[in-house]
Amino acid sequence: MSGYSVPVFLHHEGLEDVALLDVIELCKSNSAFKTGGNLFNIILEAAQGGNLVLRNNNSVADNADLCVPCNLTLKNIASGDFSGGFERAENFEPASAEVRIFSPAENEDANLRSVILIPDKRADSVEYIPYMKFLAAKGFKVYSGDFFVRDGKWFNSFADFRIFRKIFMRINYFQNPVKFEMQKEFYSFNSEREVKAMLDFVLKEQKSAAEPVFLAGDWMSDICFDDFASEKLPGVSGFFKLSGLPEYSSKGFGFVQQTSPFTAFFLNLEREPDLENLKIIVEKTVEAIPGGTDDTE
């Protein structure tokens, strides 16, 4: 960590977000750009609900195995907060929440089984794209949300702004990992509200009375997953903790071996050209979903 200033982190994180634009192709021409208040994280949104299709690109992975058939829809549910709820933002309205939805390329409009991913805040949805792509290719509709709301503060300072939050979360971790992990209960509180907001969004999106939703999450959501499991949260079929898997070596940071070489360097992780661990993690996720293997046969 020594010798690296905050501007260095800002420079690299900005480039990681912009890299998302390199891996999407517009299926429909009626689209609009939304900046959401972040010059480094331009969101390309289909104005009339058009889908974005992922294609292979070296900014996400150097291996063609990451090129799996799936669709990505960016939906800006933006305006709102946890206490009052969310509504879809009007064009060019600042966003407080962004949802990415991955679905199989062949049967995107089918009544698919849904999986919600809750990212750790040392990452965001971008770092989980490889995982979500492979899950979608297995026949699931995968949702992930990033929230930047007034009643969901993590720092209670300027570090809560979207261009800073992930950067300062990582700085805090690298400076003192033990102290960082002692705050897990606090992180769980906000993760709990994200779970409820995402669950509400997904249940409203479903076209009919579908099967219960399955939740997967990283380290920060572990405690709230345990609490929800004991309460038997309605509409949820089960919970899956990525942080408990031996194959998941980047706990709390997403799949940075494929998405963020700079962060992977600080974690002493090397890129996995064969994506073997990623594939094992996806298989274990599918096996944990009640009846999940039936969808992949």
Secondary structure, DSSP 4 states (H G I P E B T S, - for coil): -TT--HHHHHHHHHHHHHGGGGGEEESSS-EEEE-TT-TT--EEEETTS--EEE---TTT-SSGGG---EEEEEE---SEETTTEE-PPPTTPPPSEEEEEEEESSSTTS--EEEEEE--TTS-GGGGHHHHHHHHHTTEEEEEEEE--TT--SSSSGGGSTTTHHHHHHHHHHH-HHHHHTTHHHHHHHHHHHHHHHHHHHHHH-SSS-PPEEEEE-GGGHHHHHHHHHHT-TTEEEEEEGGG-TT--STTS-SHHHH-HHHHHHTT----TT-HHHHHHHHHHHHHSTTHHHHH-
